Amino acid sequence: MSGTPQLVVHRDKELMAQAAAARLITKIVDAQAARGTASVVLTGGRNGNGLLAALASSPARDAVDWSRLDLWWGDERFVPAADPERNYTQAREALLDAVPLDPARVHAMPASDAGYEDADSAAAAYAAELAAAAAPEDHGPVPSFDVLMLGVGPDTHVASLFPEHPAVRETQRTVVGVHGAPKPPPTRVSLTLPAIRAAREVWLLAAGEDKAKAAALALSGPGEIQAPASGAYGRARTLWLLDAAAASELPRSLYPPSSA
Ligand SMILES: O=C(O)[C@H](O)[C@@H](O)[C@H](O)[C@H](O)COP(=O)(O)O
């Protein structure tokens, strides 16, 4: 488990998205140089898609060898494949359709019309796909993701793990079906905290005034059941990427003077 979360605060959400995109490019390029491949978990939502859009327009975009990148999702709305609300669809629009990925290495979570009886069986199928991709050196049922990104909800949810909901309490399974989610749509598929914690690095994205209370709560050390974002940490690093608005209720001592 990584130690204390690191925080970087940027002037505004646009700069945060651009800086996070540059950071992700560098992380992927370094992983590919070191191991010949890289593995990243994407997140839905405005901040997650904003980062992907910034990456799409980055001049350094094609420093990444897109053919040697595995993409996974932290969660997905359990809706039909054609539904524009799918995180996968929004990621394609923001970036994926513009870069030469290997389709076999883009691991979308199942849509509700993919043939699975319900979100729970879709979750089990995704867990099996993750387990099949894990190598012996991963020492667990999911690959050691280089970076796992999570947007932070105003209630401190991450992926589709909502405060006090059953999914955030899961300690064994790596992927679960979510029912009655307070953020529509109500039915989802989500990685669990144990799966999230298998990542080398976990990056939490929080930009905008509406995230200020969530950031302050999650970083003040509450339980992960009440504040799921506080339970999202990586094996080597946990990084919060914020803008000034989302950091506005943090104790100033919590983030480094270099942030701007
Ligand atoms: O399926 C989803 O909705 C997302 O995965 C969700 O976890 C999102 O990242 C947060 O709700 C933050 O969303 P915003 O960045 O839009 O606030």
The ligand as an ORCA input file, in Angstrom:
! r2SCAN-3c Opt
* xyz 0 1
  O     -19.648      5.970    -14.419
  C     -19.373      7.040    -13.880
  O     -20.200      7.951    -13.698
  C     -17.976      7.342    -13.442
  O     -17.113      6.305    -13.558
  C     -17.971      7.940    -12.079
  O     -17.252      7.217    -11.112
  C     -17.355      9.306    -12.241
  O     -15.952      9.187    -12.460
  C     -17.608     10.179    -11.039
  O     -19.001     10.202    -10.808
  C     -17.103     11.602    -11.294
  O     -17.800     12.094    -12.405
  P     -17.585     13.642    -12.872
  O     -16.123     13.752    -13.211
  O     -18.486     13.820    -14.051
  O     -17.956     14.491    -11.691
*
